[in-house]
Amino acid sequence: MSIGEIIGTFLLLIIVGALIGGVTNFLAIKMLFRPHRAIMIGGWRLPFTPGLIPKRREDIAKQLGRLVMKHLLTAESLEKKFMDSHLKEQMTSIVQAELKKWLEDSQPLAHYLGSERQYTVKQLDAKLNDWIMQSFISLWESHQQNTLYQLLPDEIQQKISSQLPQFSQLIGQRLINYLESDEGKEKVKGELDRFFEGKGFLGSMLGMFLGNQSLMDKLYPELIRFLNQPSFIAALHELLEREWLELQHKTLKELDETIHLQEMLKNAINDKVSQLFSIETVLQQTPGELLGDVKDQLIGKVAHAVDYGLRMLAKRTVSLLEALDLEKLVTDQVRAFSIQELEEVVLMISKREFKMITYLGAFLGGVIGIVQAVVMLFI
């Protein structure tokens, strides 16, 4: 053989070997994904169909789920991440930024409720009233056998007792003012008329002789003078003290039977809640208006709240992972992939390596071609 023939043989064998090696590896890689379904010829299934990954798709999904849970996302790694100072700083910055943005929003709180606003307001009002009433009833039932003396703080009892002299003065003055008014005089005159009429003929005769107006003119100034006496105010004060002392030793149940105290308190609470706390009024305010001076304090406590939240999560990583069931989640997600999507994911990760395998096959084929050429040369 001439030198030219030898070189030509060498090149031919190298090229053929390289082509065979490269194409073989290329086909082997393709057969990982293709065909997507089994190819049937009559009742006989063509070997190596479907491809490896389509055929073992279920096993791959399960193994990936186990891999994530056992080696990638463990309770220890998650706990370590939650306690990472860099994560705390990032979370604090994000929460503070979002909170500031919300507090500076010019939209009222009602804006966030959208079309459900009226229904939501009614619900909130109803729930608030129900909660307050249930709390009151529960409190009442647990204390209805207690006396006012047991329930009222000493400061309030002392304050009421110290105000009794002023109450006595006020009641006396109001009584005098009423009796001196035209309405009071007419009332007293009417009562005198009914008194004499109720005594029959003798009462009528006595009324005629004495004269109601004359009797009013004589007795009325004396009545007013009596009411102005310090002794009357002192007697009134003594009466109020006795009544207050007796009232202190009555239970809530006894007071309810006497003056329907429970119903009175319910009505008073409802009225006060309506005056002081209206859901509609609250919803007309912006977040910043509602919180007022508390805004800066709230923003300042974000770091502590984030730290506390992450610590709580770190302590509960095991139960958190169990609740999330990430193994099943990953398995279901991989199972939900189409074969084309799964192929794209694998190629996206390993495209460069698959190319190198193809090139390696071509290189090895070329080396084998060289070996074959050398062997042929010596035969």
C-alpha positions as CSV (number, residue, x, y, z in Angstrom):
1,M,0.0,0.0,0.0
2,S,1.2,3.5,-0.8
3,I,1.5,6.2,1.8
4,G,-1.6,7.9,0.3
5,E,-3.7,4.8,0.6
6,I,-2.5,4.3,4.2
7,I,-3.4,7.9,5.1
8,G,-6.8,7.6,3.4
9,T,-7.5,4.3,5.2
10,F,-6.6,5.9,8.5
11,L,-8.8,9.0,7.9
12,L,-11.7,6.9,6.7
13,L,-11.6,4.6,9.7
14,I,-11.2,7.5,12.1
15,I,-14.2,9.4,10.6
16,V,-16.4,6.3,10.5
17,G,-15.5,5.4,14.1
18,A,-16.1,8.9,15.2
19,L,-19.5,9.0,13.4
20,I,-20.5,5.7,14.9
21,G,-19.4,6.7,18.4
22,G,-21.0,10.1,18.3
23,V,-24.3,9.0,16.7
24,T,-24.6,6.0,19.1
25,N,-24.2,8.2,22.1
26,F,-26.6,10.8,20.6
27,L,-29.2,8.1,20.0
28,A,-28.7,6.7,23.5
29,I,-29.4,10.1,25.0
30,K,-32.4,10.6,22.8
31,M,-33.7,7.2,23.9
32,L,-33.8,8.4,27.5
33,F,-36.9,10.5,26.4
34,R,-38.1,9.1,23.1
35,P,-40.4,7.6,22.2
36,H,-43.0,8.9,24.6
37,R,-45.2,5.9,24.2
38,A,-44.7,2.2,23.6
39,I,-44.6,1.3,19.9
40,M,-46.6,-1.8,19.2
41,I,-46.3,-4.0,16.1
42,G,-49.3,-6.2,16.2
43,G,-49.3,-7.7,19.7
44,W,-45.5,-7.2,20.1
45,R,-44.0,-4.2,21.8
46,L,-40.9,-2.8,20.2
47,P,-37.9,-3.1,22.6
48,F,-36.7,0.1,24.4
49,T,-40.1,1.7,23.9
50,P,-41.2,3.9,25.6
51,G,-38.0,5.8,26.5
52,L,-36.4,5.3,29.9
53,I,-37.7,8.5,31.5
54,P,-41.3,8.1,30.2
55,K,-41.3,4.5,31.3
56,R,-39.9,5.3,34.8
57,R,-41.7,8.6,35.2
58,E,-43.7,7.5,38.3
59,D,-40.5,6.1,40.0
60,I,-38.7,9.3,39.2
61,A,-41.4,11.5,40.7
62,K,-41.4,9.4,44.0
63,Q,-37.6,9.4,44.2
64,L,-37.4,13.1,43.6
65,G,-39.9,13.7,46.4
66,R,-37.9,11.5,48.8
67,L,-34.7,13.2,47.7
68,V,-36.1,16.6,48.5
69,M,-37.3,15.6,52.0
70,K,-34.4,13.4,53.1
71,H,-31.4,15.3,51.7
72,L,-32.4,18.8,50.4
73,L,-35.1,20.3,52.6
74,T,-34.6,18.7,56.0
75,A,-36.0,20.0,59.3
76,E,-32.4,20.8,60.4
77,S,-31.6,22.8,57.2
78,L,-34.9,24.7,57.5
79,E,-34.4,25.5,61.2
80,K,-30.9,26.8,60.4
81,K,-32.3,29.0,57.6
82,F,-35.0,30.4,59.9
83,M,-32.3,31.4,62.4
84,D,-30.1,33.0,59.8
85,S,-29.4,36.6,60.6
86,H,-29.3,37.6,56.9
87,L,-32.8,36.2,56.5
88,K,-34.0,38.1,59.5
89,E,-32.6,41.4,58.1
90,Q,-34.2,40.7,54.7
91,M,-37.6,39.8,56.2
92,T,-37.5,42.9,58.5
93,S,-36.7,45.2,55.6
94,I,-39.5,43.7,53.5
95,V,-42.1,43.8,56.2
96,Q,-41.2,47.4,57.2
97,A,-41.3,48.6,53.6
98,E,-44.7,47.0,53.1
99,L,-46.1,48.3,56.4
100,K,-44.9,51.8,55.6
101,K,-46.5,51.6,52.2
102,W,-49.8,50.5,53.7
103,L,-49.7,53.2,56.5
104,E,-49.1,55.9,53.9
105,D,-51.9,54.7,51.6
106,S,-54.5,57.5,51.1
107,Q,-57.3,55.0,50.6
108,P,-59.7,54.4,53.5
109,L,-59.9,50.9,55.0
110,A,-63.3,50.5,53.3
111,H,-61.5,50.5,49.9
112,Y,-59.9,47.1,50.8
113,L,-63.3,45.5,51.3
114,G,-64.5,46.3,47.8
115,S,-68.0,45.4,46.8
116,E,-68.5,43.3,49.9
117,R,-68.2,46.4,52.1
118,Q,-71.8,46.8,53.3
119,Y,-72.2,43.1,54.0
120,T,-68.9,43.0,55.8
121,V,-69.7,46.0,57.9
122,K,-73.0,44.5,59.0
123,Q,-71.2,41.2,59.8
124,L,-68.5,43.0,61.8
125,D,-71.1,45.1,63.7
126,A,-73.2,42.0,64.5
127,K,-70.1,40.0,65.5
128,L,-68.8,42.8,67.7
129,N,-72.2,43.2,69.4
130,D,-72.5,39.4,69.8
131,W,-69.1,39.1,71.3
132,I,-69.6,42.0,73.7
133,M,-73.0,40.6,74.8
134,Q,-71.7,37.1,75.2
135,S,-68.7,38.4,77.3
136,F,-71.1,40.4,79.4
137,I,-73.5,37.5,80.0
138,S,-70.6,35.2,80.8
139,L,-69.3,37.8,83.3
140,W,-72.7,38.3,84.8
141,E,-73.4,34.6,85.3
142,S,-70.1,34.1,87.0
143,H,-70.6,37.0,89.4
144,Q,-74.4,37.2,89.9
145,Q,-74.1,35.7,93.4
146,N,-71.6,38.4,94.4
147,T,-72.6,41.6,96.2
148,L,-71.8,45.1,95.0
149,Y,-69.5,45.4,98.0
150,Q,-67.5,42.4,96.6
151,L,-67.5,43.6,93.0
152,L,-66.9,47.3,93.3
153,P,-63.3,48.5,93.9
154,D,-62.6,50.3,97.2
155,E,-61.8,53.5,95.3
156,I,-65.3,53.6,93.7
157,Q,-67.1,52.8,96.9
158,Q,-65.2,55.5,98.7
159,K,-65.9,58.0,95.9
160,I,-69.7,57.2,95.9
161,S,-69.8,57.6,99.7
162,S,-67.9,60.9,99.6
163,Q,-70.4,62.2,97.0
164,L,-73.5,61.4,99.0
165,P,-73.6,64.9,100.8
166,Q,-73.5,66.6,97.4
167,F,-76.2,64.3,96.1
168,S,-78.3,65.2,99.1
169,Q,-77.8,68.9,98.4
170,L,-78.6,68.4,94.7
171,I,-81.8,66.4,95.3
172,G,-83.0,68.9,97.9
173,Q,-82.3,71.8,95.5
174,R,-84.0,70.1,92.5
175,L,-87.0,69.3,94.7
176,I,-87.3,73.0,95.8
177,N,-86.9,74.2,92.2
178,Y,-89.6,71.9,91.0
179,L,-92.1,72.9,93.8
180,E,-91.5,76.6,93.1
181,S,-92.1,76.1,89.4
182,D,-95.6,76.6,87.9
183,E,-95.7,72.9,86.9
184,G,-94.9,71.9,90.5
185,K,-97.5,74.2,92.0
186,E,-100.2,72.9,89.6
187,K,-99.2,69.3,90.5
188,V,-99.5,70.0,94.2
189,K,-102.8,71.8,93.8
190,G,-104.1,68.9,91.7
191,E,-103.1,66.4,94.4
192,L,-104.9,68.5,97.1
193,D,-108.0,68.5,95.0
194,R,-107.9,64.7,94.5
195,F,-107.2,64.3,98.2
196,F,-110.4,66.2,99.3
197,E,-112.4,64.6,96.6
198,G,-111.4,61.2,97.8
199,K,-112.7,61.9,101.3
200,G,-116.3,62.0,100.1
201,F,-118.8,64.6,101.3
202,L,-116.9,65.5,104.4
203,G,-113.7,66.1,102.4
204,S,-115.6,68.3,99.9
205,M,-117.1,70.4,102.8
206,L,-113.7,70.7,104.4
207,G,-112.3,71.8,101.0
208,M,-115.0,74.4,100.6
209,F,-114.4,75.9,104.1
210,L,-110.6,75.9,104.0
211,G,-110.2,76.6,100.2
212,N,-107.5,74.8,98.2
213,Q,-105.8,78.0,97.1
214,S,-105.8,79.4,100.7
215,L,-104.4,76.2,102.0
216,M,-101.7,76.3,99.2
217,D,-100.8,79.9,100.2
218,K,-100.4,78.9,103.8
219,L,-98.7,75.6,103.6
220,Y,-96.5,76.1,100.5
221,P,-94.0,78.6,102.0
222,E,-93.7,76.4,105.1
223,L,-93.0,73.4,102.9
224,I,-90.3,75.3,100.9
225,R,-88.8,76.6,104.2
226,F,-88.7,73.1,105.6
227,L,-86.9,71.8,102.5
228,N,-84.3,74.5,102.9
229,Q,-83.5,73.5,106.5
230,P,-80.1,71.9,107.1
231,S,-82.0,69.2,109.1
232,F,-83.9,68.1,106.0
233,I,-80.6,67.9,104.0
234,A,-79.0,65.9,106.9
235,A,-82.0,63.6,107.0
236,L,-81.9,63.1,103.2
237,H,-78.1,62.4,103.5
238,E,-78.8,59.8,106.3
239,L,-81.4,58.2,104.1
240,L,-79.1,58.0,101.1
241,E,-76.4,56.5,103.3
242,R,-78.7,53.8,104.6
243,E,-79.9,53.0,101.1
244,W,-76.4,52.9,99.7
245,L,-75.3,50.6,102.6
246,E,-78.2,48.3,101.9
247,L,-77.6,48.3,98.2
248,Q,-73.9,47.3,98.7
249,H,-75.0,44.1,100.4
250,K,-77.4,43.0,97.6
251,T,-76.3,40.5,95.0
252,L,-76.5,41.2,91.3
253,K,-79.3,38.6,91.1
254,E,-81.3,40.4,93.8
255,L,-80.8,43.7,92.0
256,D,-81.9,42.2,88.7
257,E,-85.1,40.9,90.3
258,T,-85.8,44.3,91.8
259,I,-84.8,46.8,89.1
260,H,-83.9,44.5,86.1
261,L,-80.3,45.5,86.4
262,Q,-79.0,43.1,83.7
263,E,-81.3,44.5,81.0
264,M,-80.4,48.1,82.1
265,L,-76.7,47.3,81.8
266,K,-77.2,45.6,78.4
267,N,-78.9,48.6,77.0
268,A,-76.3,50.9,78.5
269,I,-73.4,48.9,77.0
270,N,-75.1,48.8,73.6
271,D,-75.6,52.6,73.6
272,K,-72.1,53.2,74.7
273,V,-70.6,50.8,72.1
274,S,-72.7,52.5,69.4
275,Q,-71.4,55.9,70.5
276,L,-67.7,55.0,71.0
277,F,-67.1,52.4,68.4
278,S,-68.7,52.4,64.9
279,I,-67.3,50.0,62.3
280,E,-68.4,52.3,59.6
281,T,-66.6,55.3,61.1
282,V,-63.4,53.2,61.5
283,L,-63.6,52.1,57.8
284,Q,-63.8,55.7,56.6
285,Q,-60.3,56.3,58.1
286,T,-57.0,55.6,56.3
287,P,-54.6,53.1,58.0
288,G,-52.4,56.1,59.1
289,E,-55.3,58.0,60.6
290,L,-56.6,55.0,62.5
291,L,-53.3,54.2,64.1
292,G,-52.2,57.8,64.6
293,D,-49.2,58.1,66.9
294,V,-48.9,54.4,67.2
295,K,-47.5,54.2,63.6
296,D,-43.8,54.7,64.5
297,Q,-44.0,52.4,67.5
298,L,-45.6,49.7,65.2
299,I,-42.8,50.1,62.6
300,G,-40.2,49.9,65.4
301,K,-41.6,46.6,66.7
302,V,-41.4,44.9,63.3
303,A,-37.8,43.6,63.9
304,H,-38.9,42.0,67.2
305,A,-42.1,40.6,65.6
306,V,-40.1,39.1,62.7
307,D,-37.5,37.6,65.1
308,Y,-40.2,36.1,67.3
309,G,-42.1,34.7,64.2
310,L,-39.0,33.1,62.8
311,R,-38.1,31.6,66.2
312,M,-41.6,30.1,66.4
313,L,-41.2,28.7,62.9
314,A,-37.8,27.3,63.8
315,K,-39.2,25.4,66.8
316,R,-41.9,23.9,64.7
317,T,-40.0,22.9,61.5
318,V,-40.8,19.2,61.9
319,S,-44.6,19.8,62.3
320,L,-44.4,22.4,59.6
321,L,-42.8,20.0,57.1
322,E,-45.3,17.3,58.1
323,A,-48.2,19.7,57.5
324,L,-46.8,20.8,54.1
325,D,-46.1,17.2,53.1
326,L,-43.4,18.4,50.6
327,E,-42.6,14.8,49.5
328,K,-46.1,14.4,48.2
329,L,-46.1,17.9,46.8
330,V,-42.9,17.3,44.8
331,T,-44.1,13.9,43.6
332,D,-47.4,15.3,42.5
333,Q,-45.8,18.2,40.7
334,V,-43.3,16.0,38.8
335,R,-46.1,13.5,38.0
336,A,-48.1,16.4,36.6
337,F,-45.4,17.4,34.2
338,S,-45.9,16.3,30.6
339,I,-43.1,14.2,29.1
340,Q,-42.0,17.2,26.9
341,E,-41.8,19.5,30.1
342,L,-39.8,16.8,31.9
343,E,-37.5,16.5,28.9
344,E,-37.0,20.3,28.9
345,V,-36.2,20.4,32.6
346,V,-33.6,17.6,32.3
347,L,-32.0,19.1,29.2
348,M,-32.0,22.5,30.8
349,I,-29.9,21.1,33.6
350,S,-27.7,18.6,31.7
351,K,-27.6,19.9,28.1
352,R,-23.9,20.7,28.3
353,E,-23.1,17.3,29.8
354,F,-25.1,15.5,27.2
355,K,-23.1,17.3,24.5
356,M,-19.9,16.3,26.1
357,I,-21.1,12.7,26.2
358,T,-21.8,12.9,22.4
359,Y,-18.4,14.4,21.7
360,L,-16.8,11.7,24.0
361,G,-18.5,9.0,21.9
362,A,-17.2,10.5,18.7
363,F,-13.7,10.8,20.2
364,L,-13.7,7.2,21.4
365,G,-15.0,6.1,18.0
366,G,-12.1,8.0,16.4
367,V,-9.6,6.3,18.7
368,I,-11.1,2.9,17.9
369,G,-10.8,3.8,14.2
370,I,-7.1,4.6,14.7
371,V,-6.5,1.2,16.4
372,Q,-8.4,-0.6,13.6
373,A,-6.2,1.2,11.0
374,V,-3.0,0.2,12.9
375,V,-4.1,-3.4,13.1
376,M,-5.0,-3.5,9.4
377,L,-1.6,-2.0,8.6
378,F,0.2,-5.0,10.1
379,I,-2.1,-7.7,8.8
